[in-house]
Amino acid sequence: MASRGRAAALLIAVFVAGVLAGAGGLALSRGALSGPHRRGPDEFVRHLTSDLQLDAAQQDSIRAILARRRASMDSLWHEVGPRFETLQASVRSDIRSQLNPDQQRKFADMNKRFDAMRRTGASHAPR
């Protein structure tokens, strides 16, 4: 039974990691990096500049890369997004079937927070 619990915990951890990765990809495709105050390529470049100490030429180059790749990123998300949503719903359903009613309610609340995070591109959804 302990191995089943560990397997379920691992599955949930992988699911959460997938949701966070999906949220990051969605946020980046929409021009946001993370957090409610970071929007658009300029904020993304400011974040990179702060973390990586980019010089002005590097900042300009990265802005150009983001502008050049924006249409491709949007197109890719348009193509992959519906498949991701279908897979996510299936995974959630499978996980929900392993939970007791109290856990199911908590899991539903977690999913609402994750969904809000994905919609806004925020790194922390409201609780």
Rosetta blueprint (number, residue, H / E / L):
1 M L
2 A H
3 S H
4 R H
5 G H
6 R H
7 A H
8 A H
9 A H
10 L H
11 L H
12 I H
13 A H
14 V H
15 F H
16 V H
17 A H
18 G H
19 V H
20 L H
21 A H
22 G H
23 A H
24 G H
25 G H
26 L H
27 A H
28 L H
29 S H
30 R L
31 G L
32 A E
33 L L
34 S L
35 G L
36 P L
37 H L
38 R L
39 R E
40 G H
41 P H
42 D H
43 E H
44 F H
45 V H
46 R H
47 H H
48 L H
49 T H
50 S H
51 D H
52 L H
53 Q L
54 L L
55 D L
56 A H
57 A H
58 Q H
59 Q H
60 D H
61 S H
62 I H
63 R H
64 A H
65 I H
66 L H
67 A H
68 R H
69 R H
70 R H
71 A H
72 S H
73 M H
74 D H
75 S H
76 L H
77 W H
78 H H
79 E H
80 V H
81 G H
82 P H
83 R H
84 F H
85 E H
86 T H
87 L H
88 Q H
89 A H
90 S H
91 V H
92 R H
93 S H
94 D H
95 I H
96 R H
97 S L
98 Q L
99 L L
100 N L
101 P H
102 D H
103 Q H
104 Q H
105 R H
106 K H
107 F H
108 A H
109 D H
110 M H
111 N H
112 K H
113 R H
114 F H
115 D H
116 A H
117 M H
118 R H
119 R H
120 T H
121 G L
122 A L
123 S L
124 H L
125 A L
126 P L
127 R L
